[in-house]
Amino acid sequence: MSTNNFDLLVGGDICIANSFVNLATADTLGDFVSMKHNDKLYALILMPAGTASEPAVISLQQATDNAATGVKTLNITDLHYKTGADLAAVASWTKVSTIDRQDSVASWSGGTVGAATDQQAVLIRIHADDLDVNNGFSYVRTKIADTGSGARTSVVIYIVPSTAYQGLRKPVLTA
């Protein structure tokens, strides 16, 4: 048996939170995902090159159900990114060192690194215990705002690693 905790064939899952959309049209909201049975979730945000005037502002929201009841901000506690004209040529991910579980942020602007004309991949790790579970918040989604008027697009993919080998929780992306 594999000891890899990220074995998608045994208990993990991947789904598209929102397909490619033009960020300049409005806030782009991903689907809500339940964290009731997941201890962590990764949100992978992929953005092709845009124009210099349109940095994407990325944030998270939490709610008590997938209908957005009580929706409020969930601070970002762990974020990595790659930026460049060709992401395949970028050797490693950069961790935003000013963001951690003690120093979380309400949002992060993708335009703060590199140029908005570069491609960008952003990976956010979301821990279930970062949600306001004491008040019934167990659903999370991504929110991407775009301050420009050009045609930059994005896609968000949710990745749930398997925790089956640790006997903790069964990963699920639905209620």
PyMOL CGO cylinders between C-alpha atoms (Angstrom):
from pymol import cmd
from pymol.cgo import CYLINDER

trace = [
    CYLINDER, 0.00, 0.00, 0.00, 1.20, 3.49, -0.82, 0.3, 1, 1, 1, 1, 1, 1,
    CYLINDER, 1.20, 3.49, -0.82, 2.23, 5.81, 2.00, 0.3, 1, 1, 1, 1, 1, 1,
    CYLINDER, 2.23, 5.81, 2.00, 1.70, 8.89, -0.16, 0.3, 1, 1, 1, 1, 1, 1,
    CYLINDER, 1.70, 8.89, -0.16, -0.91, 11.11, 1.53, 0.3, 1, 1, 1, 1, 1, 1,
    CYLINDER, -0.91, 11.11, 1.53, -1.72, 12.74, -1.82, 0.3, 1, 1, 1, 1, 1, 1,
    CYLINDER, -1.72, 12.74, -1.82, -2.89, 9.69, -3.75, 0.3, 1, 1, 1, 1, 1, 1,
    CYLINDER, -2.89, 9.69, -3.75, -5.82, 10.87, -5.87, 0.3, 1, 1, 1, 1, 1, 1,
    CYLINDER, -5.82, 10.87, -5.87, -6.66, 7.32, -6.88, 0.3, 1, 1, 1, 1, 1, 1,
    CYLINDER, -6.66, 7.32, -6.88, -7.36, 6.38, -3.27, 0.3, 1, 1, 1, 1, 1, 1,
    CYLINDER, -7.36, 6.38, -3.27, -9.57, 8.91, -1.57, 0.3, 1, 1, 1, 1, 1, 1,
    CYLINDER, -9.57, 8.91, -1.57, -8.52, 12.29, -2.99, 0.3, 1, 1, 1, 1, 1, 1,
    CYLINDER, -8.52, 12.29, -2.99, -10.41, 14.41, -5.48, 0.3, 1, 1, 1, 1, 1, 1,
    CYLINDER, -10.41, 14.41, -5.48, -10.01, 17.23, -8.02, 0.3, 1, 1, 1, 1, 1, 1,
    CYLINDER, -10.01, 17.23, -8.02, -12.77, 19.43, -9.41, 0.3, 1, 1, 1, 1, 1, 1,
    CYLINDER, -12.77, 19.43, -9.41, -13.14, 22.70, -11.28, 0.3, 1, 1, 1, 1, 1, 1,
    CYLINDER, -13.14, 22.70, -11.28, -14.44, 25.46, -9.00, 0.3, 1, 1, 1, 1, 1, 1,
    CYLINDER, -14.44, 25.46, -9.00, -15.05, 27.77, -11.94, 0.3, 1, 1, 1, 1, 1, 1,
    CYLINDER, -15.05, 27.77, -11.94, -14.10, 27.41, -15.57, 0.3, 1, 1, 1, 1, 1, 1,
    CYLINDER, -14.10, 27.41, -15.57, -12.19, 30.04, -17.56, 0.3, 1, 1, 1, 1, 1, 1,
    CYLINDER, -12.19, 30.04, -17.56, -13.94, 33.38, -17.13, 0.3, 1, 1, 1, 1, 1, 1,
    CYLINDER, -13.94, 33.38, -17.13, -13.06, 36.97, -17.97, 0.3, 1, 1, 1, 1, 1, 1,
    CYLINDER, -13.06, 36.97, -17.97, -12.10, 38.56, -14.66, 0.3, 1, 1, 1, 1, 1, 1,
    CYLINDER, -12.10, 38.56, -14.66, -12.98, 42.06, -15.87, 0.3, 1, 1, 1, 1, 1, 1,
    CYLINDER, -12.98, 42.06, -15.87, -16.71, 41.32, -16.10, 0.3, 1, 1, 1, 1, 1, 1,
    CYLINDER, -16.71, 41.32, -16.10, -17.39, 40.98, -12.35, 0.3, 1, 1, 1, 1, 1, 1,
    CYLINDER, -17.39, 40.98, -12.35, -16.15, 39.20, -9.25, 0.3, 1, 1, 1, 1, 1, 1,
    CYLINDER, -16.15, 39.20, -9.25, -15.43, 35.58, -10.11, 0.3, 1, 1, 1, 1, 1, 1,
    CYLINDER, -15.43, 35.58, -10.11, -16.80, 33.27, -7.44, 0.3, 1, 1, 1, 1, 1, 1,
    CYLINDER, -16.80, 33.27, -7.44, -15.81, 29.62, -7.25, 0.3, 1, 1, 1, 1, 1, 1,
    CYLINDER, -15.81, 29.62, -7.25, -18.30, 26.97, -6.19, 0.3, 1, 1, 1, 1, 1, 1,
    CYLINDER, -18.30, 26.97, -6.19, -18.61, 26.36, -2.47, 0.3, 1, 1, 1, 1, 1, 1,
    CYLINDER, -18.61, 26.36, -2.47, -16.93, 23.21, -1.20, 0.3, 1, 1, 1, 1, 1, 1,
    CYLINDER, -16.93, 23.21, -1.20, -17.73, 21.48, 2.07, 0.3, 1, 1, 1, 1, 1, 1,
    CYLINDER, -17.73, 21.48, 2.07, -14.90, 21.16, 4.55, 0.3, 1, 1, 1, 1, 1, 1,
    CYLINDER, -14.90, 21.16, 4.55, -16.99, 19.00, 6.92, 0.3, 1, 1, 1, 1, 1, 1,
    CYLINDER, -16.99, 19.00, 6.92, -15.07, 15.86, 5.96, 0.3, 1, 1, 1, 1, 1, 1,
    CYLINDER, -15.07, 15.86, 5.96, -11.78, 17.38, 4.76, 0.3, 1, 1, 1, 1, 1, 1,
    CYLINDER, -11.78, 17.38, 4.76, -8.96, 18.64, 6.92, 0.3, 1, 1, 1, 1, 1, 1,
    CYLINDER, -8.96, 18.64, 6.92, -7.45, 20.66, 4.07, 0.3, 1, 1, 1, 1, 1, 1,
    CYLINDER, -7.45, 20.66, 4.07, -8.15, 21.83, 0.57, 0.3, 1, 1, 1, 1, 1, 1,
    CYLINDER, -8.15, 21.83, 0.57, -5.93, 23.37, -2.10, 0.3, 1, 1, 1, 1, 1, 1,
    CYLINDER, -5.93, 23.37, -2.10, -7.25, 26.04, -4.47, 0.3, 1, 1, 1, 1, 1, 1,
    CYLINDER, -7.25, 26.04, -4.47, -5.14, 26.25, -7.63, 0.3, 1, 1, 1, 1, 1, 1,
    CYLINDER, -5.14, 26.25, -7.63, -5.76, 29.45, -9.60, 0.3, 1, 1, 1, 1, 1, 1,
    CYLINDER, -5.76, 29.45, -9.60, -4.36, 29.64, -13.13, 0.3, 1, 1, 1, 1, 1, 1,
    CYLINDER, -4.36, 29.64, -13.13, -4.25, 32.95, -15.01, 0.3, 1, 1, 1, 1, 1, 1,
    CYLINDER, -4.25, 32.95, -15.01, -2.88, 33.46, -18.52, 0.3, 1, 1, 1, 1, 1, 1,
    CYLINDER, -2.88, 33.46, -18.52, -1.16, 36.78, -19.26, 0.3, 1, 1, 1, 1, 1, 1,
    CYLINDER, -1.16, 36.78, -19.26, -3.28, 39.91, -18.89, 0.3, 1, 1, 1, 1, 1, 1,
    CYLINDER, -3.28, 39.91, -18.89, -2.54, 43.59, -19.34, 0.3, 1, 1, 1, 1, 1, 1,
    CYLINDER, -2.54, 43.59, -19.34, -0.48, 45.78, -17.06, 0.3, 1, 1, 1, 1, 1, 1,
    CYLINDER, -0.48, 45.78, -17.06, -3.60, 47.46, -15.66, 0.3, 1, 1, 1, 1, 1, 1,
    CYLINDER, -3.60, 47.46, -15.66, -5.30, 44.37, -14.33, 0.3, 1, 1, 1, 1, 1, 1,
    CYLINDER, -5.30, 44.37, -14.33, -3.85, 42.64, -11.29, 0.3, 1, 1, 1, 1, 1, 1,
    CYLINDER, -3.85, 42.64, -11.29, -6.25, 40.03, -9.87, 0.3, 1, 1, 1, 1, 1, 1,
    CYLINDER, -6.25, 40.03, -9.87, -7.20, 40.34, -6.20, 0.3, 1, 1, 1, 1, 1, 1,
    CYLINDER, -7.20, 40.34, -6.20, -7.68, 36.88, -4.69, 0.3, 1, 1, 1, 1, 1, 1,
    CYLINDER, -7.68, 36.88, -4.69, -9.64, 36.17, -1.52, 0.3, 1, 1, 1, 1, 1, 1,
    CYLINDER, -9.64, 36.17, -1.52, -11.58, 33.38, 0.18, 0.3, 1, 1, 1, 1, 1, 1,
    CYLINDER, -11.58, 33.38, 0.18, -15.11, 33.31, 1.56, 0.3, 1, 1, 1, 1, 1, 1,
    CYLINDER, -15.11, 33.31, 1.56, -16.73, 31.01, 4.10, 0.3, 1, 1, 1, 1, 1, 1,
    CYLINDER, -16.73, 31.01, 4.10, -20.41, 30.23, 4.69, 0.3, 1, 1, 1, 1, 1, 1,
    CYLINDER, -20.41, 30.23, 4.69, -22.61, 27.88, 6.70, 0.3, 1, 1, 1, 1, 1, 1,
    CYLINDER, -22.61, 27.88, 6.70, -23.97, 26.16, 3.59, 0.3, 1, 1, 1, 1, 1, 1,
    CYLINDER, -23.97, 26.16, 3.59, -23.46, 26.06, -0.18, 0.3, 1, 1, 1, 1, 1, 1,
    CYLINDER, -23.46, 26.06, -0.18, -26.19, 28.70, -0.66, 0.3, 1, 1, 1, 1, 1, 1,
    CYLINDER, -26.19, 28.70, -0.66, -23.84, 31.34, 0.82, 0.3, 1, 1, 1, 1, 1, 1,
    CYLINDER, -23.84, 31.34, 0.82, -25.73, 31.72, 4.11, 0.3, 1, 1, 1, 1, 1, 1,
    CYLINDER, -25.73, 31.72, 4.11, -23.81, 34.10, 6.37, 0.3, 1, 1, 1, 1, 1, 1,
    CYLINDER, -23.81, 34.10, 6.37, -21.03, 34.50, 3.79, 0.3, 1, 1, 1, 1, 1, 1,
    CYLINDER, -21.03, 34.50, 3.79, -17.95, 36.29, 5.14, 0.3, 1, 1, 1, 1, 1, 1,
    CYLINDER, -17.95, 36.29, 5.14, -14.23, 36.55, 4.49, 0.3, 1, 1, 1, 1, 1, 1,
    CYLINDER, -14.23, 36.55, 4.49, -11.93, 33.67, 5.34, 0.3, 1, 1, 1, 1, 1, 1,
    CYLINDER, -11.93, 33.67, 5.34, -8.39, 34.93, 5.77, 0.3, 1, 1, 1, 1, 1, 1,
    CYLINDER, -8.39, 34.93, 5.77, -5.63, 33.42, 3.65, 0.3, 1, 1, 1, 1, 1, 1,
    CYLINDER, -5.63, 33.42, 3.65, -3.02, 31.63, 5.78, 0.3, 1, 1, 1, 1, 1, 1,
    CYLINDER, -3.02, 31.63, 5.78, -0.81, 29.86, 3.23, 0.3, 1, 1, 1, 1, 1, 1,
    CYLINDER, -0.81, 29.86, 3.23, -0.13, 31.03, -0.34, 0.3, 1, 1, 1, 1, 1, 1,
    CYLINDER, -0.13, 31.03, -0.34, 2.45, 30.08, -2.98, 0.3, 1, 1, 1, 1, 1, 1,
    CYLINDER, 2.45, 30.08, -2.98, 2.77, 31.39, -6.53, 0.3, 1, 1, 1, 1, 1, 1,
    CYLINDER, 2.77, 31.39, -6.53, 4.64, 31.14, -9.82, 0.3, 1, 1, 1, 1, 1, 1,
    CYLINDER, 4.64, 31.14, -9.82, 4.83, 34.10, -12.18, 0.3, 1, 1, 1, 1, 1, 1,
    CYLINDER, 4.83, 34.10, -12.18, 6.52, 34.36, -15.56, 0.3, 1, 1, 1, 1, 1, 1,
    CYLINDER, 6.52, 34.36, -15.56, 6.18, 34.51, -19.30, 0.3, 1, 1, 1, 1, 1, 1,
    CYLINDER, 6.18, 34.51, -19.30, 6.44, 30.68, -19.34, 0.3, 1, 1, 1, 1, 1, 1,
    CYLINDER, 6.44, 30.68, -19.34, 5.44, 28.92, -16.10, 0.3, 1, 1, 1, 1, 1, 1,
    CYLINDER, 5.44, 28.92, -16.10, 7.11, 25.69, -17.24, 0.3, 1, 1, 1, 1, 1, 1,
    CYLINDER, 7.11, 25.69, -17.24, 10.42, 27.58, -17.09, 0.3, 1, 1, 1, 1, 1, 1,
    CYLINDER, 10.42, 27.58, -17.09, 9.83, 28.71, -13.48, 0.3, 1, 1, 1, 1, 1, 1,
    CYLINDER, 9.83, 28.71, -13.48, 11.73, 26.17, -11.40, 0.3, 1, 1, 1, 1, 1, 1,
    CYLINDER, 11.73, 26.17, -11.40, 9.92, 26.47, -8.07, 0.3, 1, 1, 1, 1, 1, 1,
    CYLINDER, 9.92, 26.47, -8.07, 6.98, 27.97, -6.24, 0.3, 1, 1, 1, 1, 1, 1,
    CYLINDER, 6.98, 27.97, -6.24, 7.49, 31.11, -4.15, 0.3, 1, 1, 1, 1, 1, 1,
    CYLINDER, 7.49, 31.11, -4.15, 5.91, 31.12, -0.69, 0.3, 1, 1, 1, 1, 1, 1,
    CYLINDER, 5.91, 31.12, -0.69, 4.56, 34.49, 0.41, 0.3, 1, 1, 1, 1, 1, 1,
    CYLINDER, 4.56, 34.49, 0.41, 6.56, 34.71, 3.63, 0.3, 1, 1, 1, 1, 1, 1,
    CYLINDER, 6.56, 34.71, 3.63, 4.41, 37.47, 5.13, 0.3, 1, 1, 1, 1, 1, 1,
    CYLINDER, 4.41, 37.47, 5.13, 1.35, 35.20, 5.11, 0.3, 1, 1, 1, 1, 1, 1,
    CYLINDER, 1.35, 35.20, 5.11, 0.99, 32.38, 7.63, 0.3, 1, 1, 1, 1, 1, 1,
    CYLINDER, 0.99, 32.38, 7.63, -1.48, 31.11, 10.20, 0.3, 1, 1, 1, 1, 1, 1,
    CYLINDER, -1.48, 31.11, 10.20, -0.44, 33.79, 12.69, 0.3, 1, 1, 1, 1, 1, 1,
    CYLINDER, -0.44, 33.79, 12.69, -0.31, 36.61, 10.12, 0.3, 1, 1, 1, 1, 1, 1,
    CYLINDER, -0.31, 36.61, 10.12, -3.20, 35.93, 7.76, 0.3, 1, 1, 1, 1, 1, 1,
    CYLINDER, -3.20, 35.93, 7.76, -4.56, 38.36, 5.17, 0.3, 1, 1, 1, 1, 1, 1,
    CYLINDER, -4.56, 38.36, 5.17, -8.05, 39.05, 3.83, 0.3, 1, 1, 1, 1, 1, 1,
    CYLINDER, -8.05, 39.05, 3.83, -6.83, 39.15, 0.21, 0.3, 1, 1, 1, 1, 1, 1,
    CYLINDER, -6.83, 39.15, 0.21, -3.73, 38.95, -1.97, 0.3, 1, 1, 1, 1, 1, 1,
    CYLINDER, -3.73, 38.95, -1.97, -3.09, 40.85, -5.16, 0.3, 1, 1, 1, 1, 1, 1,
    CYLINDER, -3.09, 40.85, -5.16, -1.52, 38.84, -7.95, 0.3, 1, 1, 1, 1, 1, 1,
    CYLINDER, -1.52, 38.84, -7.95, -0.24, 42.09, -9.39, 0.3, 1, 1, 1, 1, 1, 1,
    CYLINDER, -0.24, 42.09, -9.39, 2.09, 42.63, -6.46, 0.3, 1, 1, 1, 1, 1, 1,
    CYLINDER, 2.09, 42.63, -6.46, 4.68, 40.30, -7.99, 0.3, 1, 1, 1, 1, 1, 1,
    CYLINDER, 4.68, 40.30, -7.99, 5.93, 40.23, -11.54, 0.3, 1, 1, 1, 1, 1, 1,
    CYLINDER, 5.93, 40.23, -11.54, 3.85, 41.91, -14.21, 0.3, 1, 1, 1, 1, 1, 1,
    CYLINDER, 3.85, 41.91, -14.21, 0.17, 41.32, -14.88, 0.3, 1, 1, 1, 1, 1, 1,
    CYLINDER, 0.17, 41.32, -14.88, 1.31, 40.59, -18.43, 0.3, 1, 1, 1, 1, 1, 1,
    CYLINDER, 1.31, 40.59, -18.43, 2.95, 37.38, -17.13, 0.3, 1, 1, 1, 1, 1, 1,
    CYLINDER, 2.95, 37.38, -17.13, 1.21, 34.07, -16.64, 0.3, 1, 1, 1, 1, 1, 1,
    CYLINDER, 1.21, 34.07, -16.64, 0.48, 33.28, -13.02, 0.3, 1, 1, 1, 1, 1, 1,
    CYLINDER, 0.48, 33.28, -13.02, -0.35, 30.21, -10.95, 0.3, 1, 1, 1, 1, 1, 1,
    CYLINDER, -0.35, 30.21, -10.95, -1.42, 30.65, -7.32, 0.3, 1, 1, 1, 1, 1, 1,
    CYLINDER, -1.42, 30.65, -7.32, -1.82, 27.81, -4.82, 0.3, 1, 1, 1, 1, 1, 1,
    CYLINDER, -1.82, 27.81, -4.82, -3.70, 28.44, -1.57, 0.3, 1, 1, 1, 1, 1, 1,
    CYLINDER, -3.70, 28.44, -1.57, -3.78, 25.81, 1.19, 0.3, 1, 1, 1, 1, 1, 1,
    CYLINDER, -3.78, 25.81, 1.19, -6.98, 26.02, 3.24, 0.3, 1, 1, 1, 1, 1, 1,
    CYLINDER, -6.98, 26.02, 3.24, -7.17, 24.27, 6.63, 0.3, 1, 1, 1, 1, 1, 1,
    CYLINDER, -7.17, 24.27, 6.63, -10.62, 23.26, 7.88, 0.3, 1, 1, 1, 1, 1, 1,
    CYLINDER, -10.62, 23.26, 7.88, -9.85, 24.58, 11.35, 0.3, 1, 1, 1, 1, 1, 1,
    CYLINDER, -9.85, 24.58, 11.35, -9.24, 28.08, 9.91, 0.3, 1, 1, 1, 1, 1, 1,
    CYLINDER, -9.24, 28.08, 9.91, -12.99, 28.34, 9.27, 0.3, 1, 1, 1, 1, 1, 1,
    CYLINDER, -12.99, 28.34, 9.27, -15.33, 29.73, 11.95, 0.3, 1, 1, 1, 1, 1, 1,
    CYLINDER, -15.33, 29.73, 11.95, -16.47, 26.20, 12.84, 0.3, 1, 1, 1, 1, 1, 1,
    CYLINDER, -16.47, 26.20, 12.84, -17.77, 27.30, 16.26, 0.3, 1, 1, 1, 1, 1, 1,
    CYLINDER, -17.77, 27.30, 16.26, -20.46, 29.29, 14.45, 0.3, 1, 1, 1, 1, 1, 1,
    CYLINDER, -20.46, 29.29, 14.45, -21.28, 26.59, 11.89, 0.3, 1, 1, 1, 1, 1, 1,
    CYLINDER, -21.28, 26.59, 11.89, -19.08, 27.75, 9.00, 0.3, 1, 1, 1, 1, 1, 1,
    CYLINDER, -19.08, 27.75, 9.00, -17.93, 24.71, 7.03, 0.3, 1, 1, 1, 1, 1, 1,
    CYLINDER, -17.93, 24.71, 7.03, -18.08, 25.80, 3.36, 0.3, 1, 1, 1, 1, 1, 1,
    CYLINDER, -18.08, 25.80, 3.36, -15.40, 27.73, 1.48, 0.3, 1, 1, 1, 1, 1, 1,
    CYLINDER, -15.40, 27.73, 1.48, -15.00, 29.24, -1.99, 0.3, 1, 1, 1, 1, 1, 1,
    CYLINDER, -15.00, 29.24, -1.99, -12.58, 31.45, -3.89, 0.3, 1, 1, 1, 1, 1, 1,
    CYLINDER, -12.58, 31.45, -3.89, -13.31, 35.00, -4.96, 0.3, 1, 1, 1, 1, 1, 1,
    CYLINDER, -13.31, 35.00, -4.96, -11.26, 36.83, -7.59, 0.3, 1, 1, 1, 1, 1, 1,
    CYLINDER, -11.26, 36.83, -7.59, -11.77, 40.51, -8.25, 0.3, 1, 1, 1, 1, 1, 1,
    CYLINDER, -11.77, 40.51, -8.25, -10.11, 42.25, -11.18, 0.3, 1, 1, 1, 1, 1, 1,
    CYLINDER, -10.11, 42.25, -11.18, -9.39, 45.96, -11.07, 0.3, 1, 1, 1, 1, 1, 1,
    CYLINDER, -9.39, 45.96, -11.07, -8.68, 46.29, -14.78, 0.3, 1, 1, 1, 1, 1, 1,
    CYLINDER, -8.68, 46.29, -14.78, -10.83, 46.39, -17.86, 0.3, 1, 1, 1, 1, 1, 1,
    CYLINDER, -10.83, 46.39, -17.86, -8.88, 44.04, -20.13, 0.3, 1, 1, 1, 1, 1, 1,
    CYLINDER, -8.88, 44.04, -20.13, -9.59, 40.42, -20.92, 0.3, 1, 1, 1, 1, 1, 1,
    CYLINDER, -9.59, 40.42, -20.92, -7.60, 38.45, -18.35, 0.3, 1, 1, 1, 1, 1, 1,
    CYLINDER, -7.60, 38.45, -18.35, -9.08, 35.06, -17.59, 0.3, 1, 1, 1, 1, 1, 1,
    CYLINDER, -9.08, 35.06, -17.59, -8.71, 32.54, -14.80, 0.3, 1, 1, 1, 1, 1, 1,
    CYLINDER, -8.71, 32.54, -14.80, -9.71, 29.02, -13.86, 0.3, 1, 1, 1, 1, 1, 1,
    CYLINDER, -9.71, 29.02, -13.86, -9.86, 27.70, -10.29, 0.3, 1, 1, 1, 1, 1, 1,
    CYLINDER, -9.86, 27.70, -10.29, -9.31, 24.04, -9.49, 0.3, 1, 1, 1, 1, 1, 1,
    CYLINDER, -9.31, 24.04, -9.49, -9.95, 22.53, -6.05, 0.3, 1, 1, 1, 1, 1, 1,
    CYLINDER, -9.95, 22.53, -6.05, -7.67, 19.67, -4.95, 0.3, 1, 1, 1, 1, 1, 1,
    CYLINDER, -7.67, 19.67, -4.95, -8.43, 17.53, -1.89, 0.3, 1, 1, 1, 1, 1, 1,
    CYLINDER, -8.43, 17.53, -1.89, -5.54, 15.32, -0.79, 0.3, 1, 1, 1, 1, 1, 1,
    CYLINDER, -5.54, 15.32, -0.79, -6.39, 11.91, 0.63, 0.3, 1, 1, 1, 1, 1, 1,
    CYLINDER, -6.39, 11.91, 0.63, -6.31, 11.53, 4.39, 0.3, 1, 1, 1, 1, 1, 1,
    CYLINDER, -6.31, 11.53, 4.39, -7.50, 7.92, 4.22, 0.3, 1, 1, 1, 1, 1, 1,
    CYLINDER, -7.50, 7.92, 4.22, -4.13, 6.51, 5.29, 0.3, 1, 1, 1, 1, 1, 1,
    CYLINDER, -4.13, 6.51, 5.29, -4.19, 8.51, 8.50, 0.3, 1, 1, 1, 1, 1, 1,
    CYLINDER, -4.19, 8.51, 8.50, -7.75, 7.38, 9.29, 0.3, 1, 1, 1, 1, 1, 1,
    CYLINDER, -7.75, 7.38, 9.29, -8.84, 10.98, 9.84, 0.3, 1, 1, 1, 1, 1, 1,
    CYLINDER, -8.84, 10.98, 9.84, -11.61, 12.00, 7.47, 0.3, 1, 1, 1, 1, 1, 1,
    CYLINDER, -11.61, 12.00, 7.47, -13.03, 10.89, 4.16, 0.3, 1, 1, 1, 1, 1, 1,
    CYLINDER, -13.03, 10.89, 4.16, -12.26, 13.54, 1.52, 0.3, 1, 1, 1, 1, 1, 1,
    CYLINDER, -12.26, 13.54, 1.52, -15.40, 14.84, -0.19, 0.3, 1, 1, 1, 1, 1, 1,
    CYLINDER, -15.40, 14.84, -0.19, -16.00, 17.87, -2.37, 0.3, 1, 1, 1, 1, 1, 1,
    CYLINDER, -16.00, 17.87, -2.37, -19.77, 17.96, -1.89, 0.3, 1, 1, 1, 1, 1, 1,
    CYLINDER, -19.77, 17.96, -1.89, -22.13, 18.48, 1.03, 0.3, 1, 1, 1, 1, 1, 1,
]
cmd.load_cgo(trace, "trace")
